[in-house]
Amino acid sequence: MKSVIIVGGGLVGALQACFMAKRGFRVDVYEMRQDIRDMEVVRGRSINLALSTRGREALRRVGLEDIVISTGIPMYARMIHDLDGTRRPIPYGKADQFIMSVDRRHLNELLLTQAEKLPNVEMHFEHKIVACDFNAGRITFSKSDGSHVTAHADLVVGCDGAFSGVRQQMMKKTLFDYEQVFIPHGYMELCMEPAPGDKFAMEVNYLHIWARDEFMMIALPNQDKTYTCTLFMPFDIFKTLDTPEAVLAFFRDKFPDSLPLLGEKYVTETVSTSKALPLISVKCSPYHVKDRAVIMGDAAHAMVPFYGQGMNCGFEDCVVFDDILSKHNNDIAATLKEFTEVRSVDAKAMCDLAFYNYIEMRQSVNSRLFLLRKKLDNFLYWLFPNMWMPLYTSVSFSRTRYHQCIANKEWQDRLIRRALYMSVPAMAALGYCVATRTRLLDAPVSETIQQLVERLRPTWI
Ligand code: FAD
């Protein structure tokens, strides 16, 4: 039986353990933290996550989709909170299309337990990777008591997150491209308690957004009827909110309708004393070393969280990897090579899309032109469901390859631009015909219009 070491027992590592073990590999998972199932409080990133089609497909394949869906909360639309308190929904897709708010800790625990149910999986908590010799298949871990252990395997899978130790070891090799960006915006989480009567404080099946052009706050519902609100903002603005008075003035000015729901005391104390956390985007290539090691999830492609795709993309890595293994009959060398070729193109595209969606969420949703375009996209999607898939739909509700989602959006934009160009001379020509027919225009004026039409006509028509 071939052996695999998975470094990182987070969302992607625990899922990959399920996939590899189901294929009959001997799997050892080494995780830096203690077992989160025994912890009272788990520190780390966002409390809840938006799960969509790609992530669901992965969970379905390991038999966890139903349980995750039954414990999540569907969100059918964005709910935009305008400055004057008006709330307006913008649906994500068709009436039956939704993303799911799921609890990160619960999901990670489910995945760890599912992996452990398989007899060929063993978990090793409080093991931090310190060195790798890929050629020898040897990895050294430090334990919490300061001692070191060495483990061997045929394949090392690095699922150890954005600051991956496995990736650092791979970077020592030549011809490894790496790009990392910290954006000038950070994030801070706030908790909105249930309203009196143990009810949700806002409409429940929505992802709430307070879009304020330069920054935004969002809120996702939790099973316990709380909302996790996340404030995304330039660090320069966070720095100015260092006293309760400054925070209060800021929230009264920018998010007035959220204040009574969050509570003035809670908001002012939390924001003025907490530190905003950074957001990183990582692109790299290749994802593998010969037939010895591969990285997946945030280790390979950490992205800013604005499309809600980081975990979904990481989960899809496991599906794509599994499909390629099947195609190559479990041949590791061929699989790793193809995995890099296929996946790095798509993950890079997704990293770009994630940046783009920050602008859409914090700014574009306030623009009439954007809303008009959304309506047009939805109409064309309804008219030509196999031809015209809006960008958000293809990213969140399909498994269209990410780079193809961008290519689709580009040709749609081109087509709409051309239609608009063509409509200008067409309208002018129409006006001209009507005017001359009804003899409203005298000859010189009609000639001028004719010249105008000629000038406006794009060369390619
Ligand atoms: P991680 O979750 O980071 O897990 C890595 C694991 O490796 C951890 O358990 C860690 O302890 C362990 N580890 C690290 N270093 C070592 C080491 N040296 N040795 C051993 N173990 C190690 N994604 C979505 O799809 N939808 C969302 O709505 C969404 N919202 C987000 C909101 C925010 C604010 C942020 C920051 C991210 C969000 N994401 C979202 C992205 C998502 O959190 C990540 O993409 C996802 O957690 C990646 O999973 P992973 O297993 O690759 O990495």
Boltz pocket constraint, residues with backbone or C-beta under 6 A from the ligand:
constraints:
  - pocket:
      binder: B
      contacts: [[A, 7], [A, 8], [A, 9], [A, 10], [A, 11], [A, 12], [A, 13], [A, 30], [A, 31], [A, 32], [A, 33], [A, 45], [A, 46], [A, 48], [A, 49], [A, 50], [A, 51], [A, 127], [A, 128], [A, 129], [A, 159], [A, 160], [A, 161], [A, 162], [A, 163], [A, 164], [A, 165], [A, 187], [A, 230], [A, 278], [A, 296], [A, 297], [A, 298], [A, 299], [A, 303], [A, 305], [A, 307], [A, 308], [A, 309], [A, 310], [A, 311], [A, 312], [A, 313], [A, 314]]
      max_distance: 6.0
